[in-house]
Amino acid sequence: MADLSVKVAGVTFQNPVIPASGAFGFGREYEQFYPLSKLGGIAVKGMTLLEKDGNPPPRIAETPSGMLNSVGLQNPGIDHFIEFELPNLLTKGTRIIANVAGSTVEDCVEIARKLENTAVDMIELNISCPNVKQGGAAFGTSCQSAADITGKVRQATTKPLMVKLSPNVTSIADIARAVEAEGADAVSLINTVLGMRIDIKTRRPILKNNVGGLSGPAVFPIAVRMVWQVANAVRIPVVGMGGIAKWQDAVEMMLAGASAVQMGAAIFADPFAPLKVIEGIEQYLDENHIAHVSDLVGQVQPWE
């Protein structure tokens, strides 16, 4: 039997498959299907400083090979998470990654401070959030703003810090290098790609927010390319996500340079998708006589 354990930023995960933030809530809905201990970890719903209702509906739209969402980070707030959700999650026998989101640097810093004295295993800083003090541009769209928020959050916590990168940039490798320089212990990518659908009968966008984040198999080749570029640009671990739906996708992402993977949209279609990916990876390793799943990481051999 191959060893499926992986280490990311000093944290050991029993396998490399992690439900992505926003796709798995706090895990309560999925416990009726299987023990959460089977998962490598859980990246919980993105937390803001205060409770957030999110965007008005409709905020989900189907697309060819994927989905658009403009949920708008609906969540009960960090204090509610720490008091009511985290104690339950900590009994599930898997790693817990707290996802931090905010519209100001100060909000993100304060959330990190609140998480410092909890037992979460890692903080994932979502820098795709709009910075209200800088005209609404996402923190992750420039090296300067990405570095600034990463550095300040780094100062606020000793927890392993993983920064979640936006694909809606000119050079994601430059952004990755910027957050690495400011103390990020790992990066995760990609977040959703900005997209739009229009109802041809009403001539209005399908989403009330007009645009939303595209996820699912449609973005997978983009994600693989960006993970490969970032893995070759930084020394810190990369966690890959974006359209992973089956075990072959996970293996491909790890060959591109990902030390672990996150799954999102696929779970909506099949709650058992993460377990199927774990089983598929294990079978692939055994059939190919690969002793450790980490032996796959970055082993793609580009053409000259």
N, C-alpha and C positions, 0 to 999 in steps of 0.2 A: 504494500500500500504506500503510495506516494505521500510525502509530507506536504499538507496544504497550508501550513502556517506561514504568515508573512509578517514582516516588521516594517512599520511606517512611523518615522519620527520617534523611534524608541518604544512604540506601542506594538505589542504582539497581538495579531488577530489570528484566530484559529483557522480561518480560510480567507481568501481574498475578496469575497463577495459581500457587498454592503448596500442595502437599500438607500437610495439617495434622498436627500432632504426634500420634503414636500410631497414625496410619493408614498410615504409610509406612515405619515402622521407621527404618533407616539407608539405605534405598534399594537395598540389595543385591538384594532379591527382584524388584525392578521393572526392574533393568537388563537382564534377559533379554528385556523387551518393547520398550524404546526407550531412547535415550540420555537420561540425566538432564539433559543440557544443554538440552533442549527446554523444561524447566520454568522458571518465573520464579525459583523458589527451593525449598528443602526445609526444613520445620520438623521437626526430628528428634524421635525418641522422647524423652519427658520424662526428664530425668536427676536422680537423687537422689544424695546424697553417697556412699552405700555401695550395693552391689548389693542389689536388691530382688526378691523372688520374686513379689510381687503376691498377689492373693487366690486362695483355692482355687476350683476349678471346681465346678459350671458357672458361667462368668462372662460368657457371651454369650447373649443371648436375642433372637429375632426379634420385632418388633412391627409393627402395621400402619404401612406407610410409614416404617419405620425399624428401629433396633436399640437394645437396651440393652446396656451393657457395665459390668462391674465388675472389669476387669483388675487394677486396683490399682497402676498405674505399675510393672509389671515392667520392670526394666532392669538393665544390667550395672554401673551406677555411673559417676560422672563420670570417674574416672581411666581406666577401661577405654575409655570413649568417646574421650577425648583421645589415648590411646596407639594404639588399634587401629581405631577407626571414622572419626575425623576426618581422618586423613591420606588415606584413600581418598576421602572425600567431597570434599575440597579439589581433587581432580583431575577433577571432573565438570563443571566449567564452568558452575556455577550458584551462586546465593547460599545460604549455609548459616545457618539460624537455630537456635541451641541453646536448647532448652526446659528451664527450671530448675524443679524441683519439690522440695519439702521439707516436713517436718512441724514444723520450727522456723525462726524467722527466721535463726538462726545458721547452719543448714544451707544455706539459700538464699544467704546472704552468702558462705559459704565456696566454694560452687560457682561463684558469679560471679567470685570472686577467681581461681579456677583457670582460668576461661575467659578472663580478662583478657589473658593472654599467648599466646593462641591466635589463629588466623586466622579464627575464626567471624565472620560479618558482623553478627550481631545476637543479642541475648539476648531470649528470650520468657519472662517470669516468670509462671508459672502460680499464681495466687492462689486457685484453687479447692481447693487442698490443705487437709486438716484441720490446724489448729494444735493440736498435742498439749498445749501449755502453756496453752491457753485453752479446755479442755473439749472439744476436737475440732471446734469450729466452724471453717469455712473462713475463711482470711485475707480472702477477697474478699466476705464477707457484711456487713461494716460499714465505714464510711468510715474509722474510726480505725485498724482493723487493716490495711486495704488501704494506707492512707497510710504506716503505720509500716514495713511490710515493703518497700514501694517505696522509701521514703527511705533505708533502710539498704542495700538492694541497689544503689541509685544511687551511694552513697558508695563502694561496693566495686569499681566498674567504670567505665571510660570508654567501653565499647561502647554502641552504640545500644540502648536498653532499651524493649522493648515489653511491656506488661502485659496478660495474658490474663484477661478478666473472666468471672465466673460470672453466669449469668442467674437464679440462685436467690436473688434479692434483691428488695427493695421498689422501689428506684429505682436503676437501673444508671447513669443519668446522674450522680447524686451520687457514686457510686463512681468513675466516670471522672474527674470533676473533682478528686476527692481524690488520685488517683494522678498526675494531671497536675501538681498543685500540688507534689508531692514529687519531680518530676524525670523522670517517664515521658516518653519521646520519641514513643511511639505506644501505642495500645491495640488489642487484638484481641478479638473477640467474635462469637458467644457460645460459651462452653464448653457442655457437655451439660446438659440439663434433667433433674432428678432424677425417676425413674420406677420402676415396679414391674410385674411380671407374676406371676400365680399359676397353678399347675397345678391345675385343678379336680378331677383324679383323686386326687392326693396331698394336696391342700389345703396345699401348701407353696409358698413363692416359687420361681420357676424359677431365680433366681440364688442361689447359696450365700450371697452377701452381703445377700440380701433385696431390696435396692434397687440401682439402677445409673443410669448416665447415658444419657439418651435422645438419639440423634442421627438424622440422615437427614431426608428431605423433610418428615416430620411437624413438625419444629421450624422449618422455613424461615420461615413468617410471623412467628414470634416473633423470630427473628434479624433479619429485615428491620426490624421495628418498633424493636428495641433499637439497631441500628446507626444508624437515622435519628435516634433520640433522642440518642444519644451524639454523633453527628457535629454536631448542633446545640448541644451543650453544651460541647464542648472545641475548642481550636485545634490540637491535635496530630492527626496522621493516624490514621485508623481502618482496621483490616484486618477485613473481614467474613467470617464463617463460620457454618455451621449449616444443613445440609440442601441445600447447593448441589450439584446433580446434573447440570445441563445449562447451556449457555452463556446461555440466557435468564435463569437464576437469577443468574448472575454479573453480567450487565448490570443486572438489577434491584437487586442488592446495591450496585453502584457508584452507581447513580442515588440510592440511599438515603443515600449518603455514604461508602462504602468506597473507599479509595484502591487497595486490592488485596484479593484473596479467598483463602481457604484452603478446601480440599476434604478431607473425611474419609470418611464412610461410603460415599459413591458409589464410591470407589476399590476397596472390597471387592467390589462387584458387577461393576465394570468397570475393570480396571487402566488402560485407555486413556482413562478419563473426563477427566482433566486436559487431555490433548492435544485431545480433542474440544471442550472448552470454549474453549481457546485459539483453535482454528480457527474456532469459531462466533463468538467475539467479533470476530475479524479480519474475517470476512465481513460481520457486522452493521455494523461501522464503515465498510467500503468501500461497502456498499449505501446507507448513509445519509450518505455524504460527510463523515464525521467524521475529521479528520486525526489526532487523538491520543486514545488511550483515556482519558486523564485528563480530557478534556473532558466525560466522562460523570459525573464524581464530584459527587455532591450536587445533581444537576440535576432531581430530582423537584420537581414543582410542586404542593404540597398545595392542597386546596380551602380556600377562605376559611371 
